[in-house]
């Protein structure tokens, strides 16, 4: 398990050095608490050819308007797909 922003970034750097990303993901389901402070999303992970290879799942906490932080992101088969504590500016905050 990798911990810390610099360690996680270094461990994933090789995936992003190529001209095209080796995978992509987008949520196909999003659930948000009524108070808008916590959300769960899940969706397919696609390989470079567009074939589904896994599903991701993440739980997000709103830190401030427009800023969400991953609080839990185990991914498929218990493997983490998002680093806990990653701060993301998310379209979930729009609207």
DRENMAR-798339 format. One record per residue (C-alpha): residue number from 1; residue in three letters; x, y, z. Coordinates in nm, 4 decimals, always signed. Example, Ala and Ser with C-alpha at 12.3 -4.5 7.8 and 13.67 -1.06 7.14 Angstrom:
<recs>
(rec 1 "ALA" (+1.2300 -0.4500 +0.7800))
(rec 2 "SER" (+1.3670 -0.1060 +0.7140))
</recs>
This chain:
<recs>
(rec 1 "UNK" (+0.0000 +0.0000 +0.0000))
(rec 2 "UNK" (+0.1312 +0.3415 -0.0925))
(rec 3 "UNK" (+0.0798 +0.6370 +0.1388))
(rec 4 "UNK" (+0.1422 +1.0039 +0.0814))
(rec 5 "UNK" (+0.0862 +1.2206 -0.2231))
(rec 6 "UNK" (+0.4448 +1.2031 -0.3556))
(rec 7 "UNK" (+0.4692 +0.8239 -0.3142))
(rec 8 "UNK" (+0.1364 +0.7593 -0.4859))
(rec 9 "UNK" (+0.2210 +0.9985 -0.7705))
(rec 10 "UNK" (+0.5625 +0.8373 -0.8249))
(rec 11 "UNK" (+0.4090 +0.4892 -0.8284))
(rec 12 "UNK" (+0.1582 +0.5881 -1.0951))
(rec 13 "UNK" (+0.3829 +0.8126 -1.3073))
(rec 14 "UNK" (+0.4712 +0.5434 -1.5632))
(rec 15 "UNK" (+0.1029 +0.4973 -1.6464))
(rec 16 "UNK" (+0.0836 +0.8566 -1.7629))
(rec 17 "UNK" (+0.4151 +0.8934 -1.9488))
(rec 18 "UNK" (+0.2716 +0.7283 -2.2617))
(rec 19 "UNK" (+0.1042 +0.9475 -2.5266))
(rec 20 "UNK" (-0.2332 +0.7828 -2.4587))
(rec 21 "UNK" (-0.3766 +0.6830 -2.1222))
(rec 22 "UNK" (-0.3825 +0.3045 -2.0676))
(rec 23 "UNK" (-0.7268 +0.3213 -1.9089))
(rec 24 "UNK" (-1.0248 +0.5472 -1.8500))
(rec 25 "UNK" (-1.3175 +0.5522 -1.6140))
(rec 26 "UNK" (-1.6427 +0.7364 -1.5688))
(rec 27 "UNK" (-1.9215 +0.6879 -1.3178))
(rec 28 "UNK" (-2.2463 +0.5316 -1.4344))
(rec 29 "UNK" (-2.4032 +0.5557 -1.0877))
(rec 30 "UNK" (-2.3736 +0.8360 -0.8323))
(rec 31 "UNK" (-2.5506 +0.8560 -0.4974))
(rec 32 "UNK" (-2.5329 +1.1681 -0.2802))
(rec 33 "UNK" (-2.6582 +1.2121 +0.0753))
(rec 34 "UNK" (-2.9498 +1.4519 +0.1116))
(rec 35 "UNK" (-2.7263 +1.7079 +0.2832))
(rec 36 "UNK" (-2.4789 +1.6930 -0.0093))
(rec 37 "UNK" (-2.1698 +1.6216 +0.2012))
(rec 38 "UNK" (-2.0974 +1.2591 +0.1104))
(rec 39 "UNK" (-2.1263 +1.0755 -0.2216))
(rec 40 "UNK" (-2.0597 +0.7321 -0.3655))
(rec 41 "UNK" (-1.9845 +0.6696 -0.7307))
(rec 42 "UNK" (-1.9192 +0.3554 -0.9301))
(rec 43 "UNK" (-1.8631 +0.2739 -1.2940))
(rec 44 "UNK" (-1.6612 +0.0847 -1.5525))
(rec 45 "UNK" (-1.2846 +0.0990 -1.5983))
(rec 46 "UNK" (-1.2040 +0.0761 -1.9701))
(rec 47 "UNK" (-0.8765 -0.0310 -2.1282))
(rec 48 "UNK" (-0.7141 +0.1692 -2.4088))
(rec 49 "UNK" (-0.9362 -0.0063 -2.6656))
(rec 50 "UNK" (-1.2580 +0.0784 -2.4803))
(rec 51 "UNK" (-1.3258 -0.2664 -2.3340))
(rec 52 "UNK" (-1.4474 -0.2880 -1.9751))
(rec 53 "UNK" (-1.1793 -0.4492 -1.7595))
(rec 54 "UNK" (-1.3047 -0.3708 -1.4078))
(rec 55 "UNK" (-1.5372 -0.1504 -1.2043))
(rec 56 "UNK" (-1.4337 +0.1242 -0.9696))
(rec 57 "UNK" (-1.6084 +0.2505 -0.6618))
(rec 58 "UNK" (-1.5253 +0.5513 -0.4473))
(rec 59 "UNK" (-1.6746 +0.7371 -0.1538))
(rec 60 "UNK" (-1.6214 +1.1142 -0.1535))
(rec 61 "UNK" (-1.6598 +1.3805 +0.1164))
(rec 62 "UNK" (-1.7216 +1.7435 +0.0220))
(rec 63 "UNK" (-1.4430 +1.9575 +0.1695))
(rec 64 "UNK" (-1.5673 +2.2919 +0.0370))
(rec 65 "UNK" (-1.7974 +2.4002 -0.2458))
(rec 66 "UNK" (-1.6537 +2.2398 -0.5601))
(rec 67 "UNK" (-1.3856 +2.0384 -0.3757))
(rec 68 "UNK" (-1.4295 +1.6695 -0.2927))
(rec 69 "UNK" (-1.1863 +1.4299 -0.1231))
(rec 70 "UNK" (-1.1782 +1.0510 -0.1645))
(rec 71 "UNK" (-1.2381 +0.8923 +0.1753))
(rec 72 "UNK" (-1.2607 +0.5319 +0.0527))
(rec 73 "UNK" (-1.1841 +0.3860 -0.2897))
(rec 74 "UNK" (-1.1287 +0.0085 -0.2894))
(rec 75 "UNK" (-1.1938 -0.0616 -0.6591))
(rec 76 "UNK" (-1.2466 -0.4136 -0.7883))
(rec 77 "UNK" (-1.1402 -0.7181 -0.5875))
(rec 78 "UNK" (-1.0401 -0.5008 -0.2928))
(rec 79 "UNK" (-0.7612 -0.3181 -0.4786))
(rec 80 "UNK" (-0.7523 +0.0574 -0.4342))
(rec 81 "UNK" (-0.8359 +0.2587 -0.7438))
(rec 82 "UNK" (-0.8129 +0.6010 -0.5833))
(rec 83 "UNK" (-0.5715 +0.7224 -0.3227))
(rec 84 "UNK" (-0.7412 +0.7986 +0.0056))
(rec 85 "UNK" (-0.7139 +1.1694 +0.0646))
(rec 86 "UNK" (-0.6851 +1.2661 -0.3031))
(rec 87 "UNK" (-0.8366 +1.6113 -0.3436))
(rec 88 "UNK" (-1.0383 +1.6393 -0.6617))
(rec 89 "UNK" (-1.2232 +1.9319 -0.8119))
(rec 90 "UNK" (-1.5332 +1.7437 -0.9176))
(rec 91 "UNK" (-1.8329 +1.8061 -1.1420))
(rec 92 "UNK" (-2.0318 +1.6391 -0.8621))
(rec 93 "UNK" (-2.0251 +1.9794 -0.6939))
(rec 94 "UNK" (-2.1919 +2.1548 -0.9861))
(rec 95 "UNK" (-2.5617 +2.2125 -0.9531))
</recs>
